[in-house]
């Protein structure tokens, strides 16, 4: 019996051990779901307010980061943190800023022109109380491209003022600046001219009321753009160059569609003369000088995660202002696809009136809007949120761009009919379906053209079950748009979120709108509930087994020979 009693105690101990392991796992999952990512050995800060706060205590100066990206405020050592400048923070470089960041077309910015439109960090500085003056110096900057800290407001832009430089990694004349006196938050722009890992060694020096000086030096790691911040060592450590994973061969049963994926550069939804004098609806990939033509049902257009923006007040019809939207601006932004309209194949002399584009139906998890977003014209061409079909007219023999907005991540299918009346009275048209992979969706898993699946596997969990936008039944091949059908914007204009004066690519406006992503786990921690429940059950089982073993050991019958 003593052996049996020992066995019961072993079972109880095993149950208790299992309970502890499950409980630890559950706690780990809940912590992981709190929204704080981890770098190799530090916290990754991606979205929200942070402040660099020099603190005076016991005659010492200590530079800390007041992290308010979660609930409450957490003070962190800069050398324990990795700041992430998200890909969505990419903007065109205005000409007045070129002397600050160099001659590139694009940069990555915190507190930039479009900060209010981007899910990104908003860093500031707050000086310590009790100091006569505080100076911040840039001792060393490591990383590709230039780093600059500067002030350039919208008012300065419109009054033709030059940016005020504070720090510049390539200009010895701007290696230090003085924090403004008082406790008012100072929030200049952080600009990076290139993606990659940057390490900034900063020294903060304070002159006290009695003339004594104290200082602290810290190295801050910053992952810019598409760099994975979780693989970056914080502080002054070196970051190994990540190796690209070897792509695995598809399984013999793989049914991956053979689609042509377009995820960057200029494309046009084009009306072209087809065989036998008909109209052909095709997609032009590339510039006018070097085009490649595709049938719409052979293509998947990828609207990458970097298209994520906040809905502005001016576009509240898309949803609640501040909520995310995946926005393709009407002017070129490298790294995003740039869709336009082209009727250049049909000279005005061959067509009566205008050429009509009509969105017959939309399948997908959200709604789609296409708008002219320049300062002279903000016409909504398409809004599936108020019902379909929607039609608009486009001048023959011309080319233009509009902004596209998708309200949810996932797979969309747009069925367009393009129609015209030729000069001899012949009515011609063509209908085709285009597949779009929006956000954190692997476009190679999406079937081109028409499809039955509402969405495809994503690299992040979808926020809700996809739905199909209600549409009217598809009319015949000869659409008759209303006389008030809108027309798309001429050539290229600035984007909806802002209206700057300068721009960039191939003579078109290089306007940019500048999110952090998160899944259900980070929001709720719900996946941890199962391990928590198992842990509680195992604790109860272990306790019961232990008590049973103790009781039986004290029973005289257990001691009988």
HELIX and SHEET records of a PDB file:
HELIX    1   1 UNK A    2  UNK A   32  1                                  31    
HELIX    2   2 UNK A   78  UNK A   80  5                                   3    
HELIX    3   3 UNK A   87  UNK A   89  5                                   3    
HELIX    4   4 UNK A   95  UNK A   97  5                                   3    
HELIX    5   5 UNK A   98  UNK A  101  1                                   4    
HELIX    6   6 UNK A  115  UNK A  117  5                                   3    
HELIX    7   7 UNK A  154  UNK A  158  1                                   5    
HELIX    8   8 UNK A  172  UNK A  174  5                                   3    
HELIX    9   9 UNK A  229  UNK A  231  5                                   3    
HELIX   10  10 UNK A  275  UNK A  277  5                                   3    
HELIX   11  11 UNK A  296  UNK A  298  5                                   3    
HELIX   12  12 UNK A  305  UNK A  307  5                                   3    
HELIX   13  13 UNK A  313  UNK A  318  5                                   6    
HELIX   14  14 UNK A  348  UNK A  350  5                                   3    
HELIX   15  15 UNK A  384  UNK A  386  5                                   3    
HELIX   16  16 UNK A  443  UNK A  445  5                                   3    
HELIX   17  17 UNK A  520  UNK A  524  1                                   5    
HELIX   18  18 UNK A  528  UNK A  554  1                                  27    
HELIX   19  19 UNK A  556  UNK A  559  1                                   4    
SHEET    1   A 7 UNK A  37  UNK A  38  0                                        
SHEET    2   A 7 UNK A  43  UNK A  45 -1                                        
SHEET    3   A 7 UNK A  81  UNK A  85  1                                        
SHEET    4   A 7 UNK A 213  UNK A 224  1                                        
SHEET    5   A 7 UNK A 196  UNK A 208 -1                                        
SHEET    6   A 7 UNK A 131  UNK A 142 -1                                        
SHEET    7   A 7 UNK A 176  UNK A 178 -1                                        
SHEET    1   B 4 UNK A  74  UNK A  77  0                                        
SHEET    2   B 4 UNK A  60  UNK A  67 -1                                        
SHEET    3   B 4 UNK A  48  UNK A  57 -1                                        
SHEET    4   B 4 UNK A 121  UNK A 126  1                                        
SHEET    1   C 5 UNK A  90  UNK A  92  0                                        
SHEET    2   C 5 UNK A 106  UNK A 110 -1                                        
SHEET    3   C 5 UNK A 189  UNK A 192 -1                                        
SHEET    4   C 5 UNK A 147  UNK A 151 -1                                        
SHEET    5   C 5 UNK A 164  UNK A 168 -1                                        
SHEET    1   D 7 UNK A 260  UNK A 262  0                                        
SHEET    2   D 7 UNK A 299  UNK A 303  1                                        
SHEET    3   D 7 UNK A 427  UNK A 438  1                                        
SHEET    4   D 7 UNK A 410  UNK A 422 -1                                        
SHEET    5   D 7 UNK A 351  UNK A 363 -1                                        
SHEET    6   D 7 UNK A 390  UNK A 394 -1                                        
SHEET    7   D 7 UNK A 486  UNK A 487  1                                        
SHEET    1   E 5 UNK A 292  UNK A 295  0                                        
SHEET    2   E 5 UNK A 279  UNK A 285 -1                                        
SHEET    3   E 5 UNK A 265  UNK A 273 -1                                        
SHEET    4   E 5 UNK A 337  UNK A 342  1                                        
SHEET    5   E 5 UNK A 399  UNK A 401 -1                                        
SHEET    1   F 5 UNK A 308  UNK A 310  0                                        
SHEET    2   F 5 UNK A 324  UNK A 328 -1                                        
SHEET    3   F 5 UNK A 403  UNK A 406 -1                                        
SHEET    4   F 5 UNK A 368  UNK A 371 -1                                        
SHEET    5   F 5 UNK A 380  UNK A 383 -1                                        
END                                                                             
